[in-house]
Amino acid sequence: MEFRISCKTDRPSRYSLLQVRVYTFDDCIDACASYNYNGPLHKNSTCAGVTYGTAGIRKTGANCFFMNDLNSETKANDEVSTAIYLPDG
C-alpha cells in the first residue's frame, strides 16, 4: 500500500476511525494499512490516512489517528505529520 507523507502538516478531520498509541510514524502508517488489509472494524469504512504526532497525546493519550474524512485543508503544524492512503488504480 502506498501513502503520501506530509511532514509538519496537519489535516484536521471531523471524525477519526481509531486512535492508538504507537512508537513511530511508520508504525502509525503500518497500522492504517493493516486496518484496510484485514478488514475495517466499522462497516463500509476505510482508513484514508493518518495524523501522527504529539499534539493529541495531551488530550487522548493517543498519537496516531486514523481518518476517513479527508475533505479538510491541510495546515502547517510542527507537532504532527500526516500520511494519505493512495489506493491502487
PyMOL Python script that loads the backbone (N, CA, C, O; Angstrom):
from pymol import cmd

cmd.read_pdbstr("""\
ATOM      1  N   MET A   1       0.837  -1.173   0.000  1.00  0.00           N
ATOM      2  CA  MET A   1       0.000   0.000   0.000  1.00  0.00           C
ATOM      3  C   MET A   1       0.882   1.237   0.000  1.00  0.00           C
ATOM      4  O   MET A   1       1.920   1.283   0.661  1.00  0.00           O
ATOM      5  N   GLU A   2       0.454   2.223  -0.744  1.00  0.00           N
ATOM      6  CA  GLU A   2       1.218   3.461  -0.863  1.00  0.00           C
ATOM      7  C   GLU A   2       0.558   4.597  -0.093  1.00  0.00           C
ATOM      8  O   GLU A   2      -0.667   4.701  -0.025  1.00  0.00           O
ATOM      9  N   PHE A   3       1.410   5.450   0.487  1.00  0.00           N
ATOM     10  CA  PHE A   3       0.940   6.616   1.224  1.00  0.00           C
ATOM     11  C   PHE A   3       1.736   7.842   0.794  1.00  0.00           C
ATOM     12  O   PHE A   3       2.926   7.736   0.498  1.00  0.00           O
ATOM     13  N   ARG A   4       1.093   8.997   0.757  1.00  0.00           N
ATOM     14  CA  ARG A   4       1.760  10.282   0.519  1.00  0.00           C
ATOM     15  C   ARG A   4       1.988  10.914   1.883  1.00  0.00           C
ATOM     16  O   ARG A   4       1.038  11.182   2.619  1.00  0.00           O
ATOM     17  N   ILE A   5       3.252  11.151   2.217  1.00  0.00           N
ATOM     18  CA  ILE A   5       3.615  11.681   3.528  1.00  0.00           C
ATOM     19  C   ILE A   5       3.802  13.188   3.458  1.00  0.00           C
ATOM     20  O   ILE A   5       4.411  13.706   2.522  1.00  0.00           O
ATOM     21  N   SER A   6       3.273  13.883   4.452  1.00  0.00           N
ATOM     22  CA  SER A   6       3.437  15.332   4.586  1.00  0.00           C
ATOM     23  C   SER A   6       3.904  15.622   6.010  1.00  0.00           C
ATOM     24  O   SER A   6       3.118  15.558   6.955  1.00  0.00           O
ATOM     25  N   CYS A   7       5.180  15.939   6.154  1.00  0.00           N
ATOM     26  CA  CYS A   7       5.738  16.239   7.472  1.00  0.00           C
ATOM     27  C   CYS A   7       5.353  17.643   7.914  1.00  0.00           C
ATOM     28  O   CYS A   7       5.186  18.550   7.098  1.00  0.00           O
ATOM     29  N   LYS A   8       5.217  17.797   9.219  1.00  0.00           N
ATOM     30  CA  LYS A   8       4.859  19.085   9.828  1.00  0.00           C
ATOM     31  C   LYS A   8       3.590  19.669   9.213  1.00  0.00           C
ATOM     32  O   LYS A   8       3.474  20.877   9.004  1.00  0.00           O
ATOM     33  N   THR A   9       2.656  18.789   8.935  1.00  0.00           N
ATOM     34  CA  THR A   9       1.384  19.177   8.328  1.00  0.00           C
ATOM     35  C   THR A   9       0.247  18.455   9.024  1.00  0.00           C
ATOM     36  O   THR A   9       0.321  17.248   9.254  1.00  0.00           O
ATOM     37  N   ASP A  10      -0.787  19.174   9.355  1.00  0.00           N
ATOM     38  CA  ASP A  10      -1.974  18.587   9.960  1.00  0.00           C
ATOM     39  C   ASP A  10      -3.105  18.623   8.936  1.00  0.00           C
ATOM     40  O   ASP A  10      -3.202  19.545   8.126  1.00  0.00           O
ATOM     41  N   ARG A  11      -3.928  17.632   8.989  1.00  0.00           N
ATOM     42  CA  ARG A  11      -5.127  17.585   8.157  1.00  0.00           C
ATOM     43  C   ARG A  11      -6.287  17.309   9.109  1.00  0.00           C
ATOM     44  O   ARG A  11      -6.713  16.166   9.270  1.00  0.00           O
ATOM     45  N   PRO A  12      -6.789  18.364   9.734  1.00  0.00           N
ATOM     46  CA  PRO A  12      -7.848  18.176  10.734  1.00  0.00           C
ATOM     47  C   PRO A  12      -9.043  17.432  10.143  1.00  0.00           C
ATOM     48  O   PRO A  12      -9.454  17.682   9.010  1.00  0.00           O
ATOM     49  N   SER A  13      -9.581  16.528  10.925  1.00  0.00           N
ATOM     50  CA  SER A  13     -10.714  15.727  10.479  1.00  0.00           C
ATOM     51  C   SER A  13     -11.822  15.829  11.509  1.00  0.00           C
ATOM     52  O   SER A  13     -11.562  15.899  12.710  1.00  0.00           O
ATOM     53  N   ARG A  14     -13.046  15.837  11.041  1.00  0.00           N
ATOM     54  CA  ARG A  14     -14.179  15.879  11.960  1.00  0.00           C
ATOM     55  C   ARG A  14     -14.330  14.569  12.707  1.00  0.00           C
ATOM     56  O   ARG A  14     -14.909  14.538  13.793  1.00  0.00           O
ATOM     57  N   TYR A  15     -13.815  13.483  12.138  1.00  0.00           N
ATOM     58  CA  TYR A  15     -14.064  12.166  12.693  1.00  0.00           C
ATOM     59  C   TYR A  15     -12.844  11.286  12.509  1.00  0.00           C
ATOM     60  O   TYR A  15     -12.331  11.167  11.397  1.00  0.00           O
ATOM     61  N   SER A  16     -12.374  10.671  13.574  1.00  0.00           N
ATOM     62  CA  SER A  16     -11.300   9.693  13.430  1.00  0.00           C
ATOM     63  C   SER A  16     -11.863   8.299  13.690  1.00  0.00           C
ATOM     64  O   SER A  16     -12.640   8.091  14.622  1.00  0.00           O
ATOM     65  N   LEU A  17     -11.464   7.362  12.859  1.00  0.00           N
ATOM     66  CA  LEU A  17     -11.948   5.986  12.985  1.00  0.00           C
ATOM     67  C   LEU A  17     -11.410   5.322  14.242  1.00  0.00           C
ATOM     68  O   LEU A  17     -12.114   4.575  14.922  1.00  0.00           O
ATOM     69  N   LEU A  18     -10.161   5.608  14.532  1.00  0.00           N
ATOM     70  CA  LEU A  18      -9.475   4.908  15.604  1.00  0.00           C
ATOM     71  C   LEU A  18      -8.354   5.791  16.111  1.00  0.00           C
ATOM     72  O   LEU A  18      -7.750   6.542  15.344  1.00  0.00           O
ATOM     73  N   GLN A  19      -8.077   5.702  17.394  1.00  0.00           N
ATOM     74  CA  GLN A  19      -6.978   6.437  17.994  1.00  0.00           C
ATOM     75  C   GLN A  19      -6.115   5.438  18.748  1.00  0.00           C
ATOM     76  O   GLN A  19      -6.612   4.706  19.604  1.00  0.00           O
ATOM     77  N   VAL A  20      -4.817   5.403  18.433  1.00  0.00           N
ATOM     78  CA  VAL A  20      -3.913   4.454  19.071  1.00  0.00           C
ATOM     79  C   VAL A  20      -2.612   5.144  19.469  1.00  0.00           C
ATOM     80  O   VAL A  20      -2.313   6.248  19.013  1.00  0.00           O
ATOM     81  N   ARG A  21      -1.858   4.485  20.312  1.00  0.00           N
ATOM     82  CA  ARG A  21      -0.533   4.984  20.690  1.00  0.00           C
ATOM     83  C   ARG A  21       0.495   4.037  20.097  1.00  0.00           C
ATOM     84  O   ARG A  21       0.463   2.834  20.357  1.00  0.00           O
ATOM     85  N   VAL A  22       1.400   4.577  19.306  1.00  0.00           N
ATOM     86  CA  VAL A  22       2.435   3.784  18.642  1.00  0.00           C
ATOM     87  C   VAL A  22       3.794   4.437  18.891  1.00  0.00           C
ATOM     88  O   VAL A  22       3.869   5.556  19.399  1.00  0.00           O
ATOM     89  N   TYR A  23       4.867   3.730  18.530  1.00  0.00           N
ATOM     90  CA  TYR A  23       6.212   4.233  18.762  1.00  0.00           C
ATOM     91  C   TYR A  23       6.690   5.220  17.696  1.00  0.00           C
ATOM     92  O   TYR A  23       7.376   6.193  18.009  1.00  0.00           O
ATOM     93  N   THR A  24       6.323   4.964  16.424  1.00  0.00           N
ATOM     94  CA  THR A  24       6.863   5.774  15.335  1.00  0.00           C
ATOM     95  C   THR A  24       5.782   6.118  14.308  1.00  0.00           C
ATOM     96  O   THR A  24       4.705   5.522  14.294  1.00  0.00           O
ATOM     97  N   PHE A  25       6.091   7.083  13.460  1.00  0.00           N
ATOM     98  CA  PHE A  25       5.211   7.453  12.345  1.00  0.00           C
ATOM     99  C   PHE A  25       5.020   6.254  11.418  1.00  0.00           C
ATOM    100  O   PHE A  25       3.911   6.009  10.942  1.00  0.00           O
ATOM    101  N   ASP A  26       6.090   5.508  11.161  1.00  0.00           N
ATOM    102  CA  ASP A  26       5.982   4.308  10.330  1.00  0.00           C
ATOM    103  C   ASP A  26       5.010   3.299  10.935  1.00  0.00           C
ATOM    104  O   ASP A  26       4.236   2.672  10.212  1.00  0.00           O
ATOM    105  N   ASP A  27       5.046   3.139  12.256  1.00  0.00           N
ATOM    106  CA  ASP A  27       4.104   2.228  12.917  1.00  0.00           C
ATOM    107  C   ASP A  27       2.663   2.691  12.715  1.00  0.00           C
ATOM    108  O   ASP A  27       1.759   1.872  12.547  1.00  0.00           O
ATOM    109  N   CYS A  28       2.455   3.995  12.733  1.00  0.00           N
ATOM    110  CA  CYS A  28       1.121   4.557  12.532  1.00  0.00           C
ATOM    111  C   CYS A  28       0.629   4.248  11.114  1.00  0.00           C
ATOM    112  O   CYS A  28      -0.512   3.827  10.921  1.00  0.00           O
ATOM    113  N   ILE A  29       1.497   4.462  10.135  1.00  0.00           N
ATOM    114  CA  ILE A  29       1.144   4.173   8.738  1.00  0.00           C
ATOM    115  C   ILE A  29       0.875   2.685   8.555  1.00  0.00           C
ATOM    116  O   ILE A  29      -0.090   2.302   7.894  1.00  0.00           O
ATOM    117  N   ASP A  30       1.735   1.838   9.144  1.00  0.00           N
ATOM    118  CA  ASP A  30       1.543   0.383   9.045  1.00  0.00           C
ATOM    119  C   ASP A  30       0.219  -0.043   9.666  1.00  0.00           C
ATOM    120  O   ASP A  30      -0.450  -0.936   9.146  1.00  0.00           O
ATOM    121  N   ALA A  31      -0.166   0.588  10.771  1.00  0.00           N
ATOM    122  CA  ALA A  31      -1.424   0.245  11.424  1.00  0.00           C
ATOM    123  C   ALA A  31      -2.619   0.589  10.535  1.00  0.00           C
ATOM    124  O   ALA A  31      -3.588  -0.167  10.476  1.00  0.00           O
ATOM    125  N   CYS A  32      -2.551   1.726   9.846  1.00  0.00           N
ATOM    126  CA  CYS A  32      -3.613   2.120   8.920  1.00  0.00           C
ATOM    127  C   CYS A  32      -3.698   1.110   7.772  1.00  0.00           C
ATOM    128  O   CYS A  32      -4.788   0.678   7.396  1.00  0.00           O
ATOM    129  N   ALA A  33      -2.552   0.743   7.226  1.00  0.00           N
ATOM    130  CA  ALA A  33      -2.527  -0.237   6.137  1.00  0.00           C
ATOM    131  C   ALA A  33      -3.095  -1.575   6.599  1.00  0.00           C
ATOM    132  O   ALA A  33      -3.835  -2.227   5.863  1.00  0.00           O
ATOM    133  N   SER A  34      -2.753  -1.978   7.801  1.00  0.00           N
ATOM    134  CA  SER A  34      -3.257  -3.230   8.353  1.00  0.00           C
ATOM    135  C   SER A  34      -4.767  -3.174   8.558  1.00  0.00           C
ATOM    136  O   SER A  34      -5.473  -4.150   8.302  1.00  0.00           O
ATOM    137  N   TYR A  35      -5.252  -2.037   9.016  1.00  0.00           N
ATOM    138  CA  TYR A  35      -6.697  -1.837   9.190  1.00  0.00           C
ATOM    139  C   TYR A  35      -7.422  -2.082   7.866  1.00  0.00           C
ATOM    140  O   TYR A  35      -8.449  -2.760   7.825  1.00  0.00           O
ATOM    141  N   ASN A  36      -6.877  -1.524   6.790  1.00  0.00           N
ATOM    142  CA  ASN A  36      -7.510  -1.688   5.476  1.00  0.00           C
ATOM    143  C   ASN A  36      -7.359  -3.103   4.945  1.00  0.00           C
ATOM    144  O   ASN A  36      -8.294  -3.644   4.356  1.00  0.00           O
ATOM    145  N   TYR A  37      -6.206  -3.705   5.142  1.00  0.00           N
ATOM    146  CA  TYR A  37      -5.928  -5.042   4.613  1.00  0.00           C
ATOM    147  C   TYR A  37      -6.754  -6.114   5.325  1.00  0.00           C
ATOM    148  O   TYR A  37      -7.278  -7.029   4.690  1.00  0.00           O
ATOM    149  N   ASN A  38      -6.864  -5.994   6.633  1.00  0.00           N
ATOM    150  CA  ASN A  38      -7.543  -7.026   7.426  1.00  0.00           C
ATOM    151  C   ASN A  38      -9.046  -6.843   7.505  1.00  0.00           C
ATOM    152  O   ASN A  38      -9.741  -7.695   8.060  1.00  0.00           O
ATOM    153  N   GLY A  39      -9.553  -5.768   6.970  1.00  0.00           N
ATOM    154  CA  GLY A  39     -10.992  -5.514   7.023  1.00  0.00           C
ATOM    155  C   GLY A  39     -11.298  -4.533   8.125  1.00  0.00           C
ATOM    156  O   GLY A  39     -10.880  -4.730   9.266  1.00  0.00           O
ATOM    157  N   PRO A  40     -12.010  -3.491   7.807  1.00  0.00           N
ATOM    158  CA  PRO A  40     -12.274  -2.428   8.771  1.00  0.00           C
ATOM    159  C   PRO A  40     -13.140  -2.886   9.938  1.00  0.00           C
ATOM    160  O   PRO A  40     -13.965  -3.790   9.811  1.00  0.00           O
ATOM    161  N   LEU A  41     -12.929  -2.242  11.066  1.00  0.00           N
ATOM    162  CA  LEU A  41     -13.740  -2.512  12.251  1.00  0.00           C
ATOM    163  C   LEU A  41     -15.139  -1.927  12.102  1.00  0.00           C
ATOM    164  O   LEU A  41     -16.101  -2.447  12.668  1.00  0.00           O
ATOM    165  N   HIS A  42     -15.246  -0.856  11.347  1.00  0.00           N
ATOM    166  CA  HIS A  42     -16.527  -0.197  11.129  1.00  0.00           C
ATOM    167  C   HIS A  42     -16.996  -0.499   9.707  1.00  0.00           C
ATOM    168  O   HIS A  42     -16.232  -0.341   8.755  1.00  0.00           O
ATOM    169  N   LYS A  43     -18.207  -0.919   9.564  1.00  0.00           N
ATOM    170  CA  LYS A  43     -18.741  -1.292   8.253  1.00  0.00           C
ATOM    171  C   LYS A  43     -18.613  -0.142   7.255  1.00  0.00           C
ATOM    172  O   LYS A  43     -18.899   1.010   7.583  1.00  0.00           O
ATOM    173  N   ASN A  44     -18.186  -0.464   6.046  1.00  0.00           N
ATOM    174  CA  ASN A  44     -18.047   0.494   4.950  1.00  0.00           C
ATOM    175  C   ASN A  44     -17.102   1.647   5.276  1.00  0.00           C
ATOM    176  O   ASN A  44     -17.341   2.779   4.856  1.00  0.00           O
ATOM    177  N   SER A  45     -16.039   1.373   6.015  1.00  0.00           N
ATOM    178  CA  SER A  45     -15.076   2.421   6.327  1.00  0.00           C
ATOM    179  C   SER A  45     -13.688   1.994   5.881  1.00  0.00           C
ATOM    180  O   SER A  45     -13.363   0.807   5.850  1.00  0.00           O
ATOM    181  N   THR A  46     -12.891   2.969   5.542  1.00  0.00           N
ATOM    182  CA  THR A  46     -11.512   2.756   5.136  1.00  0.00           C
ATOM    183  C   THR A  46     -10.648   3.776   5.846  1.00  0.00           C
ATOM    184  O   THR A  46     -11.053   4.924   6.028  1.00  0.00           O
ATOM    185  N   CYS A  47      -9.462   3.363   6.246  1.00  0.00           N
ATOM    186  CA  CYS A  47      -8.505   4.317   6.789  1.00  0.00           C
ATOM    187  C   CYS A  47      -7.914   5.054   5.599  1.00  0.00           C
ATOM    188  O   CYS A  47      -7.070   4.515   4.884  1.00  0.00           O
ATOM    189  N   ALA A  48      -8.356   6.281   5.389  1.00  0.00           N
ATOM    190  CA  ALA A  48      -7.916   7.077   4.244  1.00  0.00           C
ATOM    191  C   ALA A  48      -6.607   7.799   4.514  1.00  0.00           C
ATOM    192  O   ALA A  48      -5.976   8.319   3.594  1.00  0.00           O
ATOM    193  N   GLY A  49      -6.206   7.830   5.766  1.00  0.00           N
ATOM    194  CA  GLY A  49      -4.959   8.488   6.115  1.00  0.00           C
ATOM    195  C   GLY A  49      -4.808   8.562   7.616  1.00  0.00           C
ATOM    196  O   GLY A  49      -5.719   8.215   8.368  1.00  0.00           O
ATOM    197  N   VAL A  50      -3.636   9.025   8.044  1.00  0.00           N
ATOM    198  CA  VAL A  50      -3.359   9.147   9.473  1.00  0.00           C
ATOM    199  C   VAL A  50      -2.759  10.508   9.783  1.00  0.00           C
ATOM    200  O   VAL A  50      -2.126  11.150   8.944  1.00  0.00           O
ATOM    201  N   THR A  51      -2.982  10.912  11.006  1.00  0.00           N
ATOM    202  CA  THR A  51      -2.268  12.042  11.579  1.00  0.00           C
ATOM    203  C   THR A  51      -1.482  11.477  12.750  1.00  0.00           C
ATOM    204  O   THR A  51      -2.032  10.755  13.582  1.00  0.00           O
ATOM    205  N   TYR A  52      -0.194  11.806  12.817  1.00  0.00           N
ATOM    206  CA  TYR A  52       0.676  11.273  13.863  1.00  0.00           C
ATOM    207  C   TYR A  52       1.463  12.404  14.507  1.00  0.00           C
ATOM    208  O   TYR A  52       1.969  13.288  13.815  1.00  0.00           O
ATOM    209  N   GLY A  53       1.564  12.376  15.808  1.00  0.00           N
ATOM    210  CA  GLY A  53       2.394  13.364  16.486  1.00  0.00           C
ATOM    211  C   GLY A  53       1.998  13.577  17.919  1.00  0.00           C
ATOM    212  O   GLY A  53       1.123  12.893  18.451  1.00  0.00           O
ATOM    213  N   THR A  54       2.648  14.528  18.535  1.00  0.00           N
ATOM    214  CA  THR A  54       2.476  14.766  19.960  1.00  0.00           C
ATOM    215  C   THR A  54       1.244  15.588  20.302  1.00  0.00           C
ATOM    216  O   THR A  54       0.853  15.638  21.469  1.00  0.00           O
ATOM    217  N   ALA A  55       0.633  16.221  19.344  1.00  0.00           N
ATOM    218  CA  ALA A  55      -0.483  17.136  19.624  1.00  0.00           C
ATOM    219  C   ALA A  55      -1.649  16.450  20.324  1.00  0.00           C
ATOM    220  O   ALA A  55      -2.269  17.067  21.191  1.00  0.00           O
ATOM    221  N   GLY A  56      -1.973  15.228  19.997  1.00  0.00           N
ATOM    222  CA  GLY A  56      -3.127  14.558  20.578  1.00  0.00           C
ATOM    223  C   GLY A  56      -2.873  13.878  21.908  1.00  0.00           C
ATOM    224  O   GLY A  56      -3.819  13.556  22.626  1.00  0.00           O
ATOM    225  N   ILE A  57      -1.618  13.654  22.249  1.00  0.00           N
ATOM    226  CA  ILE A  57      -1.300  12.904  23.460  1.00  0.00           C
ATOM    227  C   ILE A  57      -1.853  13.575  24.706  1.00  0.00           C
ATOM    228  O   ILE A  57      -2.346  12.900  25.610  1.00  0.00           O
ATOM    229  N   ARG A  58      -1.778  14.868  24.758  1.00  0.00           N
ATOM    230  CA  ARG A  58      -2.239  15.593  25.944  1.00  0.00           C
ATOM    231  C   ARG A  58      -3.727  15.385  26.204  1.00  0.00           C
ATOM    232  O   ARG A  58      -4.139  15.310  27.361  1.00  0.00           O
ATOM    233  N   LYS A  59      -4.531  15.291  25.168  1.00  0.00           N
ATOM    234  CA  LYS A  59      -5.981  15.158  25.325  1.00  0.00           C
ATOM    235  C   LYS A  59      -6.451  13.710  25.400  1.00  0.00           C
ATOM    236  O   LYS A  59      -7.324  13.386  26.204  1.00  0.00           O
ATOM    237  N   THR A  60      -5.882  12.837  24.572  1.00  0.00           N
ATOM    238  CA  THR A  60      -6.434  11.485  24.428  1.00  0.00           C
ATOM    239  C   THR A  60      -5.493  10.373  24.843  1.00  0.00           C
ATOM    240  O   THR A  60      -5.941   9.249  25.072  1.00  0.00           O
ATOM    241  N   GLY A  61      -4.215  10.649  24.947  1.00  0.00           N
ATOM    242  CA  GLY A  61      -3.235   9.601  25.207  1.00  0.00           C
ATOM    243  C   GLY A  61      -2.767   8.920  23.939  1.00  0.00           C
ATOM    244  O   GLY A  61      -1.826   8.128  23.965  1.00  0.00           O
ATOM    245  N   ALA A  62      -3.426   9.227  22.817  1.00  0.00           N
ATOM    246  CA  ALA A  62      -3.058   8.628  21.527  1.00  0.00           C
ATOM    247  C   ALA A  62      -2.149   9.575  20.756  1.00  0.00           C
ATOM    248  O   ALA A  62      -2.163  10.787  20.972  1.00  0.00           O
ATOM    249  N   ASN A  63      -1.361   9.003  19.855  1.00  0.00           N
ATOM    250  CA  ASN A  63      -0.527   9.830  18.980  1.00  0.00           C
ATOM    251  C   ASN A  63      -0.702   9.463  17.509  1.00  0.00           C
ATOM    252  O   ASN A  63      -0.009   9.998  16.643  1.00  0.00           O
ATOM    253  N   CYS A  64      -1.625   8.556  17.232  1.00  0.00           N
ATOM    254  CA  CYS A  64      -1.889   8.109  15.858  1.00  0.00           C
ATOM    255  C   CYS A  64      -3.404   8.066  15.666  1.00  0.00           C
ATOM    256  O   CYS A  64      -4.114   7.347  16.370  1.00  0.00           O
ATOM    257  N   PHE A  65      -3.884   8.848  14.704  1.00  0.00           N
ATOM    258  CA  PHE A  65      -5.322   8.974  14.473  1.00  0.00           C
ATOM    259  C   PHE A  65      -5.645   8.527  13.050  1.00  0.00           C
ATOM    260  O   PHE A  65      -5.140   9.100  12.085  1.00  0.00           O
ATOM    261  N   PHE A  66      -6.484   7.508  12.923  1.00  0.00           N
ATOM    262  CA  PHE A  66      -6.935   7.034  11.618  1.00  0.00           C
ATOM    263  C   PHE A  66      -8.072   7.930  11.167  1.00  0.00           C
ATOM    264  O   PHE A  66      -9.004   8.185  11.930  1.00  0.00           O
ATOM    265  N   MET A  67      -8.004   8.408   9.933  1.00  0.00           N
ATOM    266  CA  MET A  67      -9.038   9.295   9.407  1.00  0.00           C
ATOM    267  C   MET A  67      -9.774   8.641   8.245  1.00  0.00           C
ATOM    268  O   MET A  67      -9.181   7.889   7.470  1.00  0.00           O
ATOM    269  N   ASN A  68     -11.055   8.927   8.128  1.00  0.00           N
ATOM    270  CA  ASN A  68     -11.780   8.502   6.930  1.00  0.00           C
ATOM    271  C   ASN A  68     -12.355   9.695   6.188  1.00  0.00           C
ATOM    272  O   ASN A  68     -12.919   9.539   5.105  1.00  0.00           O
ATOM    273  N   ASP A  69     -12.220  10.874   6.754  1.00  0.00           N
ATOM    274  CA  ASP A  69     -12.727  12.104   6.145  1.00  0.00           C
ATOM    275  C   ASP A  69     -11.545  12.988   5.779  1.00  0.00           C
ATOM    276  O   ASP A  69     -10.873  13.519   6.663  1.00  0.00           O
ATOM    277  N   LEU A  70     -11.287  13.151   4.495  1.00  0.00           N
ATOM    278  CA  LEU A  70     -10.128  13.934   4.044  1.00  0.00           C
ATOM    279  C   LEU A  70     -10.541  15.187   3.299  1.00  0.00           C
ATOM    280  O   LEU A  70      -9.783  15.686   2.467  1.00  0.00           O
ATOM    281  N   ASN A  71     -11.721  15.702   3.578  1.00  0.00           N
ATOM    282  CA  ASN A  71     -12.217  16.869   2.862  1.00  0.00           C
ATOM    283  C   ASN A  71     -11.658  18.189   3.375  1.00  0.00           C
ATOM    284  O   ASN A  71     -11.852  19.228   2.745  1.00  0.00           O
ATOM    285  N   SER A  72     -10.974  18.161   4.496  1.00  0.00           N
ATOM    286  CA  SER A  72     -10.464  19.407   5.066  1.00  0.00           C
ATOM    287  C   SER A  72      -9.120  19.781   4.444  1.00  0.00           C
ATOM    288  O   SER A  72      -8.439  18.945   3.850  1.00  0.00           O
ATOM    289  N   GLU A  73      -8.761  21.030   4.590  1.00  0.00           N
ATOM    290  CA  GLU A  73      -7.491  21.518   4.064  1.00  0.00           C
ATOM    291  C   GLU A  73      -6.370  21.225   5.043  1.00  0.00           C
ATOM    292  O   GLU A  73      -6.603  21.033   6.237  1.00  0.00           O
ATOM    293  N   THR A  74      -5.158  21.193   4.526  1.00  0.00           N
ATOM    294  CA  THR A  74      -4.006  20.979   5.390  1.00  0.00           C
ATOM    295  C   THR A  74      -3.605  22.285   6.066  1.00  0.00           C
ATOM    296  O   THR A  74      -3.850  23.379   5.559  1.00  0.00           O
ATOM    297  N   LYS A  75      -2.975  22.127   7.235  1.00  0.00           N
ATOM    298  CA  LYS A  75      -2.492  23.272   7.994  1.00  0.00           C
ATOM    299  C   LYS A  75      -1.087  22.966   8.492  1.00  0.00           C
ATOM    300  O   LYS A  75      -0.816  21.840   8.908  1.00  0.00           O
ATOM    301  N   ALA A  76      -0.200  23.935   8.457  1.00  0.00           N
ATOM    302  CA  ALA A  76       1.144  23.755   8.983  1.00  0.00           C
ATOM    303  C   ALA A  76       1.063  23.531  10.493  1.00  0.00           C
ATOM    304  O   ALA A  76       0.342  24.237  11.198  1.00  0.00           O
ATOM    305  N   ASN A  77       1.814  22.537  10.979  1.00  0.00           N
ATOM    306  CA  ASN A  77       1.837  22.235  12.404  1.00  0.00           C
ATOM    307  C   ASN A  77       3.122  21.471  12.703  1.00  0.00           C
ATOM    308  O   ASN A  77       3.310  20.362  12.203  1.00  0.00           O
ATOM    309  N   ASP A  78       3.999  22.044  13.503  1.00  0.00           N
ATOM    310  CA  ASP A  78       5.285  21.417  13.814  1.00  0.00           C
ATOM    311  C   ASP A  78       5.159  20.170  14.678  1.00  0.00           C
ATOM    312  O   ASP A  78       6.117  19.405  14.786  1.00  0.00           O
ATOM    313  N   GLU A  79       4.006  19.945  15.294  1.00  0.00           N
ATOM    314  CA  GLU A  79       3.834  18.821  16.208  1.00  0.00           C
ATOM    315  C   GLU A  79       3.289  17.556  15.549  1.00  0.00           C
ATOM    316  O   GLU A  79       3.313  16.494  16.170  1.00  0.00           O
ATOM    317  N   VAL A  80       2.803  17.636  14.324  1.00  0.00           N
ATOM    318  CA  VAL A  80       2.195  16.459  13.689  1.00  0.00           C
ATOM    319  C   VAL A  80       2.618  16.325  12.225  1.00  0.00           C
ATOM    320  O   VAL A  80       3.095  17.270  11.597  1.00  0.00           O
ATOM    321  N   SER A  81       2.421  15.118  11.716  1.00  0.00           N
ATOM    322  CA  SER A  81       2.613  14.826  10.299  1.00  0.00           C
ATOM    323  C   SER A  81       1.447  13.965   9.836  1.00  0.00           C
ATOM    324  O   SER A  81       0.787  13.315  10.647  1.00  0.00           O
ATOM    325  N   THR A  82       1.197  13.962   8.544  1.00  0.00           N
ATOM    326  CA  THR A  82       0.104  13.164   8.002  1.00  0.00           C
ATOM    327  C   THR A  82       0.603  12.242   6.902  1.00  0.00           C
ATOM    328  O   THR A  82       1.637  12.488   6.281  1.00  0.00           O
ATOM    329  N   ALA A  83      -0.147  11.187   6.677  1.00  0.00           N
ATOM    330  CA  ALA A  83       0.093  10.276   5.569  1.00  0.00           C
ATOM    331  C   ALA A  83      -1.269   9.945   4.976  1.00  0.00           C
ATOM    332  O   ALA A  83      -2.186   9.550   5.696  1.00  0.00           O
ATOM    333  N   ILE A  84      -1.399  10.102   3.688  1.00  0.00           N
ATOM    334  CA  ILE A  84      -2.658   9.862   2.983  1.00  0.00           C
ATOM    335  C   ILE A  84      -2.530   8.578   2.177  1.00  0.00           C
ATOM    336  O   ILE A  84      -1.581   8.405   1.412  1.00  0.00           O
ATOM    337  N   TYR A  85      -3.495   7.678   2.356  1.00  0.00           N
ATOM    338  CA  TYR A  85      -3.522   6.413   1.649  1.00  0.00           C
ATOM    339  C   TYR A  85      -3.824   6.654   0.174  1.00  0.00           C
ATOM    340  O   TYR A  85      -4.773   7.362  -0.163  1.00  0.00           O
ATOM    341  N   LEU A  86      -3.016   6.064  -0.705  1.00  0.00           N
ATOM    342  CA  LEU A  86      -3.210   6.174  -2.153  1.00  0.00           C
ATOM    343  C   LEU A  86      -3.653   4.802  -2.674  1.00  0.00           C
ATOM    344  O   LEU A  86      -2.815   3.929  -2.897  1.00  0.00           O
ATOM    345  N   PRO A  87      -4.947   4.607  -2.866  1.00  0.00           N
ATOM    346  CA  PRO A  87      -5.435   3.308  -3.325  1.00  0.00           C
ATOM    347  C   PRO A  87      -4.865   2.939  -4.685  1.00  0.00           C
ATOM    348  O   PRO A  87      -4.577   3.807  -5.509  1.00  0.00           O
ATOM    349  N   ASP A  88      -4.708   1.658  -4.907  1.00  0.00           N
ATOM    350  CA  ASP A  88      -4.243   1.164  -6.209  1.00  0.00           C
ATOM    351  C   ASP A  88      -5.261   1.532  -7.274  1.00  0.00           C
ATOM    352  O   ASP A  88      -6.467   1.535  -7.027  1.00  0.00           O
ATOM    353  N   GLY A  89      -4.765   1.836  -8.442  1.00  0.00           N
ATOM    354  CA  GLY A  89      -5.688   2.044  -9.533  1.00  0.00           C
ATOM    355  C   GLY A  89      -5.612   3.388 -10.083  1.00  0.00           C
ATOM    356  O   GLY A  89      -6.340   3.713 -11.021  1.00  0.00           O
TER     357      GLY A  89
END
""", "prot")
cmd.dss("prot")
cmd.show_as("cartoon", "prot")
cmd.util.cbc("prot")
cmd.orient("prot")
